[in-house]
C-alpha cells in the first residue's frame, strides 16, 4: 500500500500510517501551524548561549559538502554564528564531492576526519553481506565523528540538518523532537541492528579499528552525550523552515556544483553527490523495502506541490528498481573493486535479499 497523499509505501521501516496517510505527510501538514518566528528566536538564544561558552566557534555543522550542508553553514553565518564544519570522509569520495567540500571550505573552517580506509573497505563488504547496506560505515561515522570532535575541541553545540523523521517519515511521537539524542542515533542513525563491537574479530578487525565508530573511545557500551560534556545536538530544520529545493538554490548561488548522479532510481539533481557507493546503497534499499531514492524524493516534491501524485507514480515506475551501472560517473565495477568484491558475488548477495523480501 502507498500513502494516499504521496507515494511512500507502507514497507518503509518506522513509517506510521493514519487512515492511509504516512507520517511524513502528517508532519508536513503540521508545518503550517508552527510559529517560525518564535522558533527562530529560540535558535538565536541557543546560539547566544553557545557563544558565551565557546570563546571561539559557535557550533559544529556535520557536513558532506552537499547542498543542505551549504545552506546550514551559510544560514548560520547570516545569523552571526561562527560554525566549524566537520566532515567524516565518505567511503568512496567522488570528484564532484571533493569539489563541493572544497567550495564550502571557502566560507567556514573545515576539519576532515578519515578513519583507516583498509578497515573501512572491510566494513563496507561485511555490512553489505550482513545487513544489505554498503554504506553502514558512512552512516555511523556521520553520527560519531562530529560529536567526537565537539567533545575534544570543547564546542558546546552541534547542528545537523532536517529531522529525517519529519522529512521522510517516522514514529509520530518523535517528529517534534528538536534534539538528537544518543537513543535517537541508536534507533535511526543507520546502525541497522549492527553494533560496532559486532565486527570485532571479523576479517581481522580489532577493537582499536572500531574506535572511530563508537561514541566513547574507552568502552564499547558507550556513554550518554550529556555525561561526556555539555555539548547539545539539534536539528536546524526544527528551528527554520526546511526546503531542499530552496537549500539547493542558495547553495548553487554560492558555488555548489549540482548534477544528476545516476539515471537509475533518482529524480532530483544535487543530492548525495559525495559517495560513489550511494547508487548501490539505494538499490539495496529497494530490494529490501520496495522503495528507492526516487520514491523518497518524489514524495517530498508531491508535498511541496512541485509534482502531482499521478505524474510521480509514472516517474517512480520508470526509476525505482533500475540497477545503477554508474554513480556520479564512477562504474559499479570500480565501486566493488575498492572493497574487494566482484560482480558475481554482488549478484549472489542481491539474490539472497530478493528472496528474503519475497
VOMARBA-907963 format. One line per 10 residues: number of its first residue (from 1); for each residue y negated, x, z negated of C-alpha. Coordinates in steps of 0.02 Angstrom, whole numbers, plus 50000, padded with zeros to 5 digits. Each point is the difference from the previous one (the first is absolute). Layout:
N
NUM> Y,X,Z | ... .
REM end
This chain:
358
1> 50000,50000,50000 | 49825,50060,50041 | 49841,49956,49906 | 49926,49844,50077 | 49826,50078,49996 | 50034,50179,50058 | 50165,50067,50069 | 50069,50097,49851 | 50186,49962,49973 | 50073,49957,49831 .
11> 50114,50152,50015 | 49855,50115,49952 | 50038,50069,49825 | 49896,49937,49853 | 49906,49871,50106 | 49989,49829,49919 | 49984,49838,50099 | 49921,49839,49939 | 50032,49847,50108 | 50031,50112,50150 .
21> 49845,50109,49975 | 50021,50184,49956 | 49913,50082,49853 | 49892,50107,50116 | 49924,49843,50078 | 49975,49928,49826 | 49910,50159,49946 | 49891,49994,50157 | 49945,49822,49958 | 49950,50054,49825 .
31> 49883,50133,50069 | 49873,49863,50038 | 49990,49954,49816 | 49962,50177,49939 | 49826,50045,49938 | 49987,50164,50096 | 49828,50041,49929 | 50073,49996,49825 | 50148,50105,50059 | 49880,50130,50074 .
41> 49902,50006,49837 | 50163,50033,49907 | 50040,50140,50122 | 49829,50080,49974 | 50028,49993,49812 | 50169,50086,50018 | 49923,50135,50110 | 49858,50024,49876 | 50118,50019,49854 | 50104,50126,50099 .
51> 49846,50102,50045 | 49956,50016,49817 | 50172,50074,49963 | 50033,50109,50152 | 49846,50109,50018 | 50054,50035,50179 | 50101,49887,50111 | 49987,49813,49968 | 50174,49957,50058 | 50149,50045,50108 .
61> 50039,49911,50163 | 50183,50023,50053 | 49990,50022,50188 | 50103,50016,50158 | 49843,50027,50102 | 50021,49824,50070 | 49872,49866,50037 | 50015,49923,49826 | 49981,50169,49916 | 49844,50030,50103 .
71> 49930,49831,49948 | 50036,50031,49816 | 49916,50170,49998 | 49849,49946,50102 | 49976,49843,49895 | 50013,50092,49835 | 49874,50128,50061 | 49880,49858,50044 | 50021,49935,49822 | 49945,50169,49932 .
81> 50171,50065,49950 | 50066,50175,50033 | 50183,49979,50050 | 50129,50139,50011 | 50122,49964,50141 | 50182,50041,49959 | 50127,50002,50141 | 50187,50014,49970 | 50050,50084,50162 | 50110,49884,50099 .
91> 50177,50036,50056 | 49966,50031,50185 | 49813,50016,50028 | 49941,49949,50173 | 49860,50087,50097 | 49889,49846,49988 | 50039,49989,49814 | 49941,50179,49979 | 49838,49964,50092 | 49962,49847,49896 .
101> 50034,50090,49836 | 49881,50137,50056 | 49869,49872,50052 | 50001,49916,49829 | 49979,50170,49917 | 49827,50006,50081 | 49944,49868,49875 | 50088,50048,49837 | 50090,50145,49918 | 50185,49991,50037 .
111> 50159,50066,49918 | 50164,49999,50097 | 50163,50018,49905 | 50155,50048,50100 | 50165,50002,49904 | 50142,50109,50066 | 50035,49946,50179 | 50183,50051,49996 | 50032,49889,49850 | 49898,49863,50082 .
121> 50111,50004,50156 | 50155,49982,49892 | 49921,49850,49911 | 49953,49921,50167 | 50180,50009,50059 | 50076,49945,49835 | 49882,49853,49975 | 50029,49942,50179 | 50186,49999,49967 | 49995,49928,49824 .
131> 49862,49869,50007 | 49956,49992,50184 | 49826,50074,49979 | 49960,50171,50074 | 49827,49987,49920 | 50057,49994,49818 | 49925,50172,49959 | 49833,49953,50076 | 49987,49832,49911 | 50043,50078,49833 .
141> 49879,50146,50018 | 49859,49880,50044 | 50021,49931,49823 | 50030,50163,49908 | 49895,50140,50075 | 49827,49919,49978 | 50036,49956,49820 | 50067,50174,49964 | 49841,50077,50071 | 49893,49879,49899 .
151> 50089,50050,49840 | 49989,50187,50037 | 49818,49999,50054 | 49944,49875,49870 | 49930,49864,50114 | 50005,49833,49909 | 50007,49881,50148 | 50111,49974,50154 | 49970,49870,50137 | 50139,49946,50116 .
161> 49958,49877,50140 | 50056,49820,50009 | 50125,49919,49885 | 50146,49983,50124 | 50068,49852,49903 | 49846,49905,50060 | 49990,50069,50176 | 50184,49985,50045 | 50077,49892,49865 | 50077,50020,49829 .
171> 50027,49912,49834 | 49861,49875,49973 | 49973,50046,49818 | 49958,50181,50046 | 49878,49969,50142 | 49847,49994,49889 | 50034,50172,49925 | 49860,50124,50032 | 50091,50145,49917 | 50149,50098,50060 .
181> 50117,50033,49853 | 50154,50109,49983 | 50103,49841,49994 | 49921,49941,50163 | 50042,50164,50086 | 50180,49995,49940 | 50019,49825,50074 | 49895,50009,50159 | 49965,50185,50031 | 50138,50031,50126 .
191> 50138,50062,49885 | 50124,49870,50067 | 50111,50020,49849 | 50013,50189,50019 | 49932,50102,49855 | 49951,50182,50028 | 50140,50058,49884 | 50128,49912,50109 | 49979,50134,50133 | 50035,50146,49883 .
201> 50163,50084,50053 | 49997,49925,50175 | 49996,50131,50139 | 49951,50135,49874 | 49846,49908,49934 | 49949,50054,49824 | 49895,49924,49862 | 49862,50123,50042 | 50002,49942,50181 | 49965,49822,49944 .
211> 49853,50041,49887 | 49866,49941,50124 | 50086,49830,50013 | 49984,49954,49816 | 49851,49961,49889 | 50041,50111,49854 | 50050,50176,50050 | 50094,50027,49837 | 50124,49858,49994 | 50080,49884,50126 .
221> 49980,49839,49902 | 49811,50016,50021 | 49854,49943,49894 | 49871,49863,50008 | 49843,50052,50089 | 49893,49952,49851 | 50102,50118,49892 | 49967,50148,50115 | 49811,49990,50014 | 49857,49876,50013 .
231> 50016,49975,50188 | 49984,49821,50061 | 50075,49950,50169 | 49925,49854,50097 | 50013,49910,50167 | 49829,50011,50084 | 50041,49845,50102 | 49998,49897,49840 | 49814,50039,49978 | 49937,49995,50179 .
241> 50055,49887,50144 | 50141,50084,50096 | 50012,49984,50188 | 50104,50127,50096 | 49909,49968,50164 | 49829,50026,49921 | 50068,50154,49913 | 50055,50069,50168 | 49831,49965,50079 | 49908,50092,49862 .
251> 50123,50145,50009 | 49981,50017,50188 | 49810,50000,49984 | 50024,50154,49891 | 50120,50100,50109 | 50170,49923,49964 | 50112,50009,50154 | 50109,49847,50036 | 50150,49976,50113 | 50148,49883,50023 .
261> 50137,50107,49922 | 50147,49911,50078 | 50027,49865,50131 | 50153,49942,49904 | 49975,49882,49851 | 49812,50032,49984 | 49850,49890,50027 | 49844,50086,49934 | 49914,50162,50047 | 49957,50126,49867 .
271> 50127,49975,49859 | 50126,50123,49928 | 49959,50139,50122 | 50042,50148,49889 | 50191,49996,49989 | 50112,50011,50154 | 50143,49927,49898 | 49911,49833,49980 | 50076,49926,50158 | 50175,50024,49933 .
281> 49947,49938,49827 | 49935,49840,50078 | 50153,49976,50109 | 50115,50017,49850 | 49892,49873,49909 | 50034,49879,50142 | 50188,50034,49994 | 50006,49970,49812 | 49879,49857,49977 | 49974,49919,50170 .
291> 49816,50042,50021 | 49904,50149,50066 | 49826,50073,49996 | 49938,49886,50138 | 50048,49848,49897 | 49903,50063,49849 | 49847,50045,50104 | 50000,49838,50098 | 50016,49899,49839 | 49843,50083,49931 .
301> 49907,49963,50161 | 50055,49817,49999 | 49924,49980,49826 | 49839,50082,50061 | 49989,49886,50151 | 50021,50141,50126 | 50153,49922,50083 | 50088,49832,49996 | 50172,49979,49924 | 50070,49942,50167 .
311> 49941,50154,50094 | 50054,50112,49856 | 50176,49932,50008 | 50011,50049,50183 | 49932,50173,49962 | 50121,50031,49858 | 50148,49949,50107 | 49952,50138,50124 | 49962,50135,49871 | 50106,49984,49843 .
321> 50171,50079,50014 | 49959,50115,50146 | 50066,50175,49965 | 49861,50131,49985 | 50043,50136,50126 | 49840,50090,49953 | 49863,49985,49869 | 49825,50072,50019 | 50069,50095,50149 | 50144,50081,49902 .
331> 50175,49959,50061 | 50130,49928,49882 | 50114,50148,50039 | 49866,50118,49933 | 49980,49893,49844 | 50187,50007,49967 | 50012,50185,50039 | 49877,50040,49861 | 50120,49925,49871 | 50162,50065,50077 .
341> 50059,49835,50072 | 50065,49960,50175 | 49978,49840,50098 | 50185,49957,49986 | 49991,50013,49811 | 49847,49888,49997 | 50091,49872,50106 | 50140,49995,49871 | 49875,49976,49858 | 49911,49861,50092 .
351> 50164,49913,50041 | 50046,50001,49815 | 49835,49919,49951 | 50016,49873,50140 | 50170,49948,49929 | 49929,49988,49823 | 49856,49890,50059 | 50121,49885,50091 .
REM end
